[in-house]
Structure formats: structure tokens, C-alpha cells
Amino acid sequence: MRGARRTRAKILIVDDDASTRELVKLHLANNGYDVVLAEDAVVAGYVVLREQPDLILLDVHMPFMTGYEFAAALKADEVTRDIPLIFLTTDAGVAEHAGRLGAKAYLNKPVTADRLVGTVGLFAAH
């Protein structure tokens, strides 16, 4: 509903692995977040514009466009640049890229539910 105030933060999970998307969704939904999903950066671009998420959890290794490329595109656009990003990845070089791309944090896979929910909670209000 347009103009309605949202009381729960909306989190976009972008990951090409369906199991990871569903598991992360389960943990976040069980902790009071609204969750939307995208299987790659192309779909995520549409979802970002349509859903206006409060935070994006972003994998790095995906088809079509890496998470780093997607993050750079988001940060270059005035409409999306202020959406907090958290990388969720197995990429060993994530620390260097996360800082350069303005990500709020990064989490290495596999991540515990407590660490996931705690980190998201730092940057997305309920």
C-alpha cells in the first residue's frame, strides 16, 4: 500500500544458491524481518526498484554480474546508493572489496544464525 508506514525492515537476499536464499530467509523472517529474494544481480536490480529494501544481503559469485559489480552499480545511482549492503560470501577477498564499495559489513559463509541476525540488526531497524 503506497504511503503506508512499514514497521518491519525489508531485507533483500541476493544469492544464486537457492538453499542459501531459503535458509537466510528463514532465519530473518523468524526474527521479524520482511524478506524478498533474488537469484542474481539482474533480478535484484528489478527487485530493488520495486520493493525498496531497507538492506541488501549480497553474494559475490553469481552469474551475469558479480556482487561487487552490482554493489558498485547501486552505489553509483543516487536512488539506491544509501541502501546498506552486507556481503554474504565465501570470497576470501571480501574485506578489501567491502570497504572500497561502501558495504556496512561482510559475513563469511557458512554463517551462524545468531551472527547473521545480529549483523543485520545493526543496520536494519525492525
Rosetta constraint file for C-alpha pairs under 8 A:
AtomPair CA 7 CA 126 HARMONIC 6.54 0.50
AtomPair CA 8 CA 32 HARMONIC 6.78 0.50
AtomPair CA 8 CA 33 HARMONIC 5.69 0.50
AtomPair CA 8 CA 34 HARMONIC 6.29 0.50
AtomPair CA 8 CA 125 HARMONIC 7.43 0.50
AtomPair CA 8 CA 126 HARMONIC 4.71 0.50
AtomPair CA 9 CA 33 HARMONIC 5.49 0.50
AtomPair CA 9 CA 34 HARMONIC 6.09 0.50
AtomPair CA 9 CA 53 HARMONIC 7.62 0.50
AtomPair CA 9 CA 54 HARMONIC 5.86 0.50
AtomPair CA 9 CA 55 HARMONIC 7.88 0.50
AtomPair CA 9 CA 124 HARMONIC 6.07 0.50
AtomPair CA 9 CA 125 HARMONIC 5.83 0.50
AtomPair CA 9 CA 126 HARMONIC 5.00 0.50
AtomPair CA 10 CA 33 HARMONIC 6.02 0.50
AtomPair CA 10 CA 34 HARMONIC 4.59 0.50
AtomPair CA 10 CA 35 HARMONIC 5.60 0.50
AtomPair CA 10 CA 36 HARMONIC 7.31 0.50
AtomPair CA 10 CA 52 HARMONIC 7.95 0.50
AtomPair CA 10 CA 53 HARMONIC 4.99 0.50
AtomPair CA 10 CA 54 HARMONIC 5.25 0.50
AtomPair CA 10 CA 55 HARMONIC 6.78 0.50
AtomPair CA 11 CA 33 HARMONIC 6.84 0.50
AtomPair CA 11 CA 34 HARMONIC 6.18 0.50
AtomPair CA 11 CA 35 HARMONIC 4.87 0.50
AtomPair CA 11 CA 36 HARMONIC 6.25 0.50
AtomPair CA 11 CA 53 HARMONIC 5.55 0.50
AtomPair CA 11 CA 54 HARMONIC 5.95 0.50
AtomPair CA 11 CA 55 HARMONIC 5.04 0.50
AtomPair CA 11 CA 56 HARMONIC 5.75 0.50
AtomPair CA 11 CA 57 HARMONIC 7.26 0.50
AtomPair CA 12 CA 35 HARMONIC 5.93 0.50
AtomPair CA 12 CA 36 HARMONIC 4.87 0.50
AtomPair CA 12 CA 37 HARMONIC 5.65 0.50
AtomPair CA 12 CA 38 HARMONIC 7.35 0.50
AtomPair CA 12 CA 48 HARMONIC 7.75 0.50
AtomPair CA 12 CA 53 HARMONIC 5.99 0.50
AtomPair CA 12 CA 54 HARMONIC 7.95 0.50
AtomPair CA 12 CA 55 HARMONIC 6.37 0.50
AtomPair CA 12 CA 56 HARMONIC 4.72 0.50
AtomPair CA 12 CA 57 HARMONIC 6.11 0.50
AtomPair CA 13 CA 21 HARMONIC 6.40 0.50
AtomPair CA 13 CA 24 HARMONIC 7.75 0.50
AtomPair CA 13 CA 25 HARMONIC 7.49 0.50
AtomPair CA 13 CA 35 HARMONIC 7.32 0.50
AtomPair CA 13 CA 36 HARMONIC 6.36 0.50
AtomPair CA 13 CA 37 HARMONIC 4.98 0.50
AtomPair CA 13 CA 38 HARMONIC 6.23 0.50
AtomPair CA 13 CA 56 HARMONIC 6.02 0.50
AtomPair CA 13 CA 57 HARMONIC 4.84 0.50
AtomPair CA 13 CA 58 HARMONIC 6.24 0.50
AtomPair CA 14 CA 21 HARMONIC 7.33 0.50
AtomPair CA 14 CA 37 HARMONIC 6.14 0.50
AtomPair CA 14 CA 38 HARMONIC 4.82 0.50
AtomPair CA 14 CA 39 HARMONIC 5.73 0.50
AtomPair CA 14 CA 40 HARMONIC 6.02 0.50
AtomPair CA 14 CA 41 HARMONIC 6.95 0.50
AtomPair CA 14 CA 44 HARMONIC 6.50 0.50
AtomPair CA 14 CA 56 HARMONIC 7.38 0.50
AtomPair CA 14 CA 57 HARMONIC 6.13 0.50
AtomPair CA 14 CA 58 HARMONIC 4.95 0.50
AtomPair CA 14 CA 59 HARMONIC 6.08 0.50
AtomPair CA 15 CA 20 HARMONIC 7.10 0.50
AtomPair CA 15 CA 21 HARMONIC 6.07 0.50
AtomPair CA 15 CA 38 HARMONIC 6.60 0.50
AtomPair CA 15 CA 39 HARMONIC 5.16 0.50
AtomPair CA 15 CA 40 HARMONIC 6.05 0.50
AtomPair CA 15 CA 58 HARMONIC 6.46 0.50
AtomPair CA 15 CA 59 HARMONIC 5.13 0.50
AtomPair CA 15 CA 62 HARMONIC 6.99 0.50
AtomPair CA 16 CA 21 HARMONIC 7.81 0.50
AtomPair CA 16 CA 38 HARMONIC 7.74 0.50
AtomPair CA 16 CA 39 HARMONIC 4.46 0.50
AtomPair CA 16 CA 40 HARMONIC 5.57 0.50
AtomPair CA 16 CA 59 HARMONIC 7.76 0.50
AtomPair CA 16 CA 62 HARMONIC 5.75 0.50
AtomPair CA 16 CA 63 HARMONIC 7.57 0.50
AtomPair CA 17 CA 21 HARMONIC 6.35 0.50
AtomPair CA 17 CA 39 HARMONIC 7.17 0.50
AtomPair CA 18 CA 22 HARMONIC 6.17 0.50
AtomPair CA 18 CA 39 HARMONIC 7.37 0.50
AtomPair CA 19 CA 23 HARMONIC 6.07 0.50
AtomPair CA 20 CA 24 HARMONIC 6.02 0.50
AtomPair CA 21 CA 25 HARMONIC 5.97 0.50
AtomPair CA 21 CA 37 HARMONIC 6.93 0.50
AtomPair CA 22 CA 26 HARMONIC 6.08 0.50
AtomPair CA 23 CA 27 HARMONIC 6.41 0.50
AtomPair CA 24 CA 28 HARMONIC 6.21 0.50
AtomPair CA 25 CA 29 HARMONIC 5.84 0.50
AtomPair CA 25 CA 35 HARMONIC 6.13 0.50
AtomPair CA 25 CA 36 HARMONIC 7.94 0.50
AtomPair CA 26 CA 30 HARMONIC 5.98 0.50
AtomPair CA 27 CA 31 HARMONIC 6.47 0.50
AtomPair CA 27 CA 113 HARMONIC 6.28 0.50
AtomPair CA 27 CA 117 HARMONIC 7.22 0.50
AtomPair CA 28 CA 32 HARMONIC 6.59 0.50
AtomPair CA 28 CA 33 HARMONIC 5.48 0.50
AtomPair CA 28 CA 34 HARMONIC 7.67 0.50
AtomPair CA 28 CA 35 HARMONIC 7.20 0.50
AtomPair CA 28 CA 117 HARMONIC 6.43 0.50
AtomPair CA 29 CA 33 HARMONIC 4.86 0.50
AtomPair CA 29 CA 34 HARMONIC 6.04 0.50
AtomPair CA 29 CA 35 HARMONIC 6.48 0.50
AtomPair CA 31 CA 117 HARMONIC 7.41 0.50
AtomPair CA 32 CA 126 HARMONIC 7.00 0.50
AtomPair CA 33 CA 126 HARMONIC 6.80 0.50
AtomPair CA 37 CA 44 HARMONIC 7.79 0.50
AtomPair CA 38 CA 43 HARMONIC 5.65 0.50
AtomPair CA 38 CA 44 HARMONIC 5.15 0.50
AtomPair CA 38 CA 47 HARMONIC 7.27 0.50
AtomPair CA 39 CA 43 HARMONIC 6.66 0.50
AtomPair CA 39 CA 44 HARMONIC 7.36 0.50
AtomPair CA 40 CA 44 HARMONIC 6.11 0.50
AtomPair CA 40 CA 62 HARMONIC 6.09 0.50
AtomPair CA 40 CA 63 HARMONIC 6.57 0.50
AtomPair CA 40 CA 64 HARMONIC 7.47 0.50
AtomPair CA 40 CA 65 HARMONIC 7.60 0.50
AtomPair CA 41 CA 45 HARMONIC 6.04 0.50
AtomPair CA 41 CA 62 HARMONIC 7.58 0.50
AtomPair CA 41 CA 63 HARMONIC 7.99 0.50
AtomPair CA 41 CA 64 HARMONIC 7.26 0.50
AtomPair CA 41 CA 65 HARMONIC 6.00 0.50
AtomPair CA 41 CA 66 HARMONIC 7.32 0.50
AtomPair CA 41 CA 67 HARMONIC 7.07 0.50
AtomPair CA 41 CA 70 HARMONIC 6.15 0.50
AtomPair CA 42 CA 46 HARMONIC 7.06 0.50
AtomPair CA 42 CA 64 HARMONIC 7.29 0.50
AtomPair CA 42 CA 65 HARMONIC 7.48 0.50
AtomPair CA 43 CA 47 HARMONIC 6.30 0.50
AtomPair CA 44 CA 48 HARMONIC 5.92 0.50
AtomPair CA 45 CA 49 HARMONIC 6.59 0.50
AtomPair CA 46 CA 50 HARMONIC 6.19 0.50
AtomPair CA 47 CA 51 HARMONIC 5.57 0.50
AtomPair CA 47 CA 52 HARMONIC 7.54 0.50
AtomPair CA 48 CA 52 HARMONIC 5.16 0.50
AtomPair CA 48 CA 53 HARMONIC 6.24 0.50
AtomPair CA 48 CA 80 HARMONIC 7.97 0.50
AtomPair CA 53 CA 83 HARMONIC 7.39 0.50
AtomPair CA 54 CA 83 HARMONIC 6.16 0.50
AtomPair CA 54 CA 84 HARMONIC 7.08 0.50
AtomPair CA 54 CA 124 HARMONIC 6.32 0.50
AtomPair CA 55 CA 83 HARMONIC 5.72 0.50
AtomPair CA 55 CA 84 HARMONIC 4.93 0.50
AtomPair CA 55 CA 85 HARMONIC 5.97 0.50
AtomPair CA 55 CA 86 HARMONIC 7.74 0.50
AtomPair CA 55 CA 123 HARMONIC 7.37 0.50
AtomPair CA 55 CA 124 HARMONIC 6.22 0.50
AtomPair CA 56 CA 83 HARMONIC 7.17 0.50
AtomPair CA 56 CA 84 HARMONIC 6.32 0.50
AtomPair CA 56 CA 85 HARMONIC 4.90 0.50
AtomPair CA 56 CA 86 HARMONIC 6.23 0.50
AtomPair CA 57 CA 85 HARMONIC 6.06 0.50
AtomPair CA 57 CA 86 HARMONIC 4.89 0.50
AtomPair CA 57 CA 87 HARMONIC 5.70 0.50
AtomPair CA 57 CA 88 HARMONIC 6.20 0.50
AtomPair CA 58 CA 67 HARMONIC 6.08 0.50
AtomPair CA 58 CA 85 HARMONIC 7.00 0.50
AtomPair CA 58 CA 86 HARMONIC 6.12 0.50
AtomPair CA 58 CA 87 HARMONIC 4.68 0.50
AtomPair CA 58 CA 88 HARMONIC 5.57 0.50
AtomPair CA 58 CA 89 HARMONIC 7.66 0.50
AtomPair CA 59 CA 66 HARMONIC 7.96 0.50
AtomPair CA 59 CA 67 HARMONIC 5.59 0.50
AtomPair CA 59 CA 87 HARMONIC 5.80 0.50
AtomPair CA 59 CA 88 HARMONIC 5.06 0.50
AtomPair CA 59 CA 89 HARMONIC 5.12 0.50
AtomPair CA 60 CA 66 HARMONIC 5.35 0.50
AtomPair CA 60 CA 67 HARMONIC 3.98 0.50
AtomPair CA 60 CA 68 HARMONIC 6.14 0.50
AtomPair CA 60 CA 87 HARMONIC 7.12 0.50
AtomPair CA 60 CA 88 HARMONIC 7.43 0.50
AtomPair CA 60 CA 89 HARMONIC 5.90 0.50
AtomPair CA 60 CA 90 HARMONIC 7.99 0.50
AtomPair CA 60 CA 91 HARMONIC 6.95 0.50
AtomPair CA 61 CA 66 HARMONIC 5.50 0.50
AtomPair CA 61 CA 67 HARMONIC 6.48 0.50
AtomPair CA 61 CA 89 HARMONIC 7.70 0.50
AtomPair CA 61 CA 91 HARMONIC 7.78 0.50
AtomPair CA 62 CA 66 HARMONIC 5.36 0.50
AtomPair CA 62 CA 67 HARMONIC 6.91 0.50
AtomPair CA 65 CA 69 HARMONIC 6.09 0.50
AtomPair CA 65 CA 70 HARMONIC 6.53 0.50
AtomPair CA 66 CA 70 HARMONIC 6.25 0.50
AtomPair CA 67 CA 71 HARMONIC 5.98 0.50
AtomPair CA 67 CA 87 HARMONIC 7.90 0.50
AtomPair CA 68 CA 72 HARMONIC 6.19 0.50
AtomPair CA 68 CA 97 HARMONIC 7.26 0.50
AtomPair CA 68 CA 101 HARMONIC 7.53 0.50
AtomPair CA 69 CA 73 HARMONIC 6.27 0.50
AtomPair CA 70 CA 74 HARMONIC 6.22 0.50
AtomPair CA 71 CA 75 HARMONIC 6.16 0.50
AtomPair CA 71 CA 85 HARMONIC 7.63 0.50
AtomPair CA 71 CA 101 HARMONIC 6.61 0.50
AtomPair CA 72 CA 76 HARMONIC 6.14 0.50
AtomPair CA 72 CA 101 HARMONIC 6.16 0.50
AtomPair CA 73 CA 77 HARMONIC 6.55 0.50
AtomPair CA 74 CA 80 HARMONIC 5.32 0.50
AtomPair CA 74 CA 81 HARMONIC 5.37 0.50
AtomPair CA 75 CA 80 HARMONIC 6.47 0.50
AtomPair CA 75 CA 81 HARMONIC 3.99 0.50
AtomPair CA 75 CA 82 HARMONIC 7.28 0.50
AtomPair CA 75 CA 101 HARMONIC 7.46 0.50
AtomPair CA 75 CA 102 HARMONIC 7.71 0.50
AtomPair CA 76 CA 80 HARMONIC 7.96 0.50
AtomPair CA 76 CA 81 HARMONIC 6.31 0.50
AtomPair CA 77 CA 81 HARMONIC 5.59 0.50
AtomPair CA 78 CA 82 HARMONIC 7.76 0.50
AtomPair CA 84 CA 103 HARMONIC 6.63 0.50
AtomPair CA 84 CA 104 HARMONIC 6.15 0.50
AtomPair CA 84 CA 123 HARMONIC 6.92 0.50
AtomPair CA 85 CA 102 HARMONIC 7.71 0.50
AtomPair CA 85 CA 103 HARMONIC 4.83 0.50
AtomPair CA 85 CA 104 HARMONIC 5.74 0.50
AtomPair CA 85 CA 105 HARMONIC 7.18 0.50
AtomPair CA 86 CA 103 HARMONIC 5.71 0.50
AtomPair CA 86 CA 104 HARMONIC 5.75 0.50
AtomPair CA 86 CA 105 HARMONIC 4.91 0.50
AtomPair CA 86 CA 106 HARMONIC 5.13 0.50
AtomPair CA 86 CA 107 HARMONIC 7.29 0.50
AtomPair CA 86 CA 120 HARMONIC 7.91 0.50
AtomPair CA 87 CA 94 HARMONIC 7.59 0.50
AtomPair CA 87 CA 98 HARMONIC 7.15 0.50
AtomPair CA 87 CA 103 HARMONIC 7.19 0.50
AtomPair CA 87 CA 105 HARMONIC 6.60 0.50
AtomPair CA 87 CA 106 HARMONIC 4.45 0.50
AtomPair CA 87 CA 107 HARMONIC 6.07 0.50
AtomPair CA 88 CA 106 HARMONIC 5.87 0.50
AtomPair CA 88 CA 107 HARMONIC 4.80 0.50
AtomPair CA 88 CA 108 HARMONIC 5.81 0.50
AtomPair CA 88 CA 109 HARMONIC 6.43 0.50
AtomPair CA 89 CA 94 HARMONIC 7.62 0.50
AtomPair CA 89 CA 106 HARMONIC 7.75 0.50
AtomPair CA 89 CA 107 HARMONIC 6.51 0.50
AtomPair CA 89 CA 108 HARMONIC 5.15 0.50
AtomPair CA 89 CA 109 HARMONIC 5.33 0.50
AtomPair CA 90 CA 108 HARMONIC 5.47 0.50
AtomPair CA 90 CA 109 HARMONIC 5.20 0.50
AtomPair CA 90 CA 110 HARMONIC 7.74 0.50
AtomPair CA 91 CA 108 HARMONIC 7.62 0.50
AtomPair CA 93 CA 97 HARMONIC 6.65 0.50
AtomPair CA 94 CA 98 HARMONIC 5.69 0.50
AtomPair CA 94 CA 106 HARMONIC 7.11 0.50
AtomPair CA 95 CA 99 HARMONIC 6.46 0.50
AtomPair CA 95 CA 106 HARMONIC 7.07 0.50
AtomPair CA 96 CA 100 HARMONIC 6.51 0.50
AtomPair CA 97 CA 101 HARMONIC 6.00 0.50
AtomPair CA 98 CA 102 HARMONIC 6.15 0.50
AtomPair CA 98 CA 103 HARMONIC 4.95 0.50
AtomPair CA 98 CA 104 HARMONIC 7.62 0.50
AtomPair CA 98 CA 105 HARMONIC 6.97 0.50
AtomPair CA 98 CA 106 HARMONIC 6.82 0.50
AtomPair CA 99 CA 103 HARMONIC 5.94 0.50
AtomPair CA 99 CA 104 HARMONIC 7.84 0.50
AtomPair CA 104 CA 123 HARMONIC 7.56 0.50
AtomPair CA 105 CA 119 HARMONIC 7.70 0.50
AtomPair CA 107 CA 111 HARMONIC 6.72 0.50
AtomPair CA 107 CA 116 HARMONIC 7.52 0.50
AtomPair CA 111 CA 115 HARMONIC 6.59 0.50
AtomPair CA 111 CA 116 HARMONIC 6.40 0.50
AtomPair CA 112 CA 116 HARMONIC 6.16 0.50
AtomPair CA 113 CA 117 HARMONIC 6.03 0.50
AtomPair CA 114 CA 118 HARMONIC 5.83 0.50
AtomPair CA 115 CA 119 HARMONIC 5.97 0.50
AtomPair CA 116 CA 120 HARMONIC 6.17 0.50
AtomPair CA 117 CA 121 HARMONIC 5.94 0.50
AtomPair CA 118 CA 122 HARMONIC 6.54 0.50
AtomPair CA 119 CA 123 HARMONIC 7.15 0.50
AtomPair CA 120 CA 124 HARMONIC 5.92 0.50
AtomPair CA 121 CA 125 HARMONIC 6.47 0.50
AtomPair CA 121 CA 126 HARMONIC 7.75 0.50
